[in-house]
Amino acid sequence: MHIEAELDDTHAAKLLALQQHLNKSISEVLTDLIDANWNKTLEANAQTENSPLFQAFDSAGLIGCIATGEELSTTYKQKLDFSNKTTGTTK
């Protein structure tokens, strides 16, 4: 692909400095920059796009975490505060 771009003086100087610093062609520098930005964008999207199931659980207040030891499955009654627990019955 052939790309023709017009850069302002500041960005042109930065691009040339990158080219000299990396000892690569302009095409190689642009390829590296595109790849880096592409990967960064994909990582950001993966962190912000949650599944509908996760969103539903989060909206219901079912998502959370606590700092505790590895034995939570056997010691959860001592570790968690159940004072705000509802019985699930309606009047």
URGIPE-V984117 format. One record per pair of residues at least 6 apart in sequence whose C-alpha atoms are under 7 Angstrom apart, sorted by sequence separation. I is the first residue (numbers start at 1). J is the second residue. D is the distance in Angstrom with one decimal. If there is no record, write none. Layout:
# URGIPE-V984117
i=(I | I)
j=(J | J)
d=(D | D)
This chain:
# URGIPE-V984117
i=(19 | 57 | 19 | 19)
j=(25 | 63 | 26 | 29)
d=(6.2 | 6.2 | 6.1 | 6.3)
